[in-house]
Amino acid sequence: MIKDAFNPESFRATGHELIDMLADYLTQLQQNPSDVLVSKTQSPDEQLNKWQNFVGDQDWGNYFKEYLEDSIHLHHAKYMGHQITVPAPISSLAALMSDLLNNGMGVYEMGQPSVVMEHLVAQRLAKKMGFDAQAGGFLTSGGTLANLTALLAARRKKASQDVWKTGNHQPMALLVSEQAHYCVERAVRIMGWGDAGVIKVPVDENFRLRTDLLETYYQQAKAEGKEVIAAVGSACSTATGAYDDLEALADFCQKHDLWFHVDGAHGASAVFSNKFNAKVKGINRADSVIMDFHKTLLVPALATGVIFKDVNDSYNTFAQNAHYLWSNDEDKEWFNLAKRTFETTKFPMGFKIFTVWNHYGDELLEEMIDTIFGLGEQFGEMVAQHPQFELPMVPECNIVCFRYIDSSEDLNAVNRRIRQAILEEGKFYLVQTLLSGDTYLRVTLANPATTIQDLEELLEYITQIAKAEVSV
Ligand SMILES: Cc1ncc(COP(=O)(O)O)c(C=O)c1O
């Protein structure tokens, strides 16, 4: 059995067959996308039933085909759902290679090229964000973990007590927009600050944190005996794609000596675009920034940069002895990544990023952001001009919320039904969100292959669904 599992010739044959199948798949999605549904929605029970009764045999081709058919197709031009990028195939090949080699790379010895590539990616990203040579960082497994990692560094630097040694004794808190991604609140709770640790600042009519309220919320927290250590800016926030005013947040943090963290999981990639980088003006004044390459920048998940204005801060978060991994716990060794990351065995995500970035240069990443953010702008204009739809705000990136309004029924119910009908039919894939209590449809235009015609078809299709449902 073991011999069979490691047979290089069956690997070669199956590998060729798989790559051929995937290349045909990509060709079909590029040339005849309308022949393929974006997703074939089945219930969890149907999928469970299928796979638990799936008999393993030597027909790998059939097995991979079944997996492909049941998956959601991000390379389809009508995929417009969650915030996850369409991987450039070369990056996926790098992922295949690194999966086979399985270099753990938490320490240098266990993945020399990927450790160095990760270092270079972090340095280049820091530079792209406008930081100076003192900045640096690393990559980690997703935005959620990245925010927690950065906020632990904030606590280490700003808290009056050494929580790492003594545990939490003093109520601590941070300020963040009420529209921020839930993982910021999750990080706060993991750090043991509880309900009172997240001070949610209201947003304005464009869903941006109201920086004019920061002082009031801060003073109130202090009066309640909380030690406020940080403020978090969203660049951008998840539901609407709105960018907080990072300059104003930086000024506020400077005034009160707070750690300034930017959750740029989705939208810090605007730094790659000359057209859109004004959205993140002030990002280089942050103490830490995180950014997911797997949300907008052509790299398969997970691949998240964690950048510190002062790279020294990244070494202080975790201070633990691990003599089986490195000889000196105190040394700031950029090449022994596990000293600074949650992960010990670490996925070589730098390789996937480096493969795309180093080969195609900044130009590809800029073209990607210009294309998908540009689609967001154009779709916003189309919706604004369409009498049967409305926008809650002018879109700022490739995330666009909108809703159908030409109905005398409850609009929330109408839009929920539209989303459900789209999901069930599978011709498009989009999601929904709740804004100020109202249901909106929400697209993330992640695929550069999406065209204006696709977007026109979407509005037409929604109108048809809405009319059909109203007349039922
Ligand atoms: C603003 C923001 N922060 C953090 C996250 C979490 O990132 P991840 O899914 O990579 O853990 C998201 C995900 O949508 C996000 O939009």
The ligand as a Gaussian input file, in Angstrom:
#p B3LYP/6-31G(d) Opt

LIG

0 1
 C      -11.684000      43.547000       7.024000
 C      -11.447000      42.084000       7.261000
 N      -10.625000      41.707000       8.238000
 C      -10.372000      40.400000       8.485000
 C      -10.978000      39.413000       7.762000
 C      -10.682000      37.974000       8.071000
 O       -9.741000      37.499000       7.149000
 P       -9.519000      35.926000       6.901000
 O      -10.757000      35.443000       6.261000
 O       -8.319000      35.880000       6.004000
 O       -9.251000      35.303000       8.238000
 C      -11.868000      39.762000       6.739000
 C      -12.548000      38.712000       5.957000
 O      -13.448000      38.933000       5.224000
 C      -12.092000      41.138000       6.472000
 O      -12.910000      41.529000       5.498000

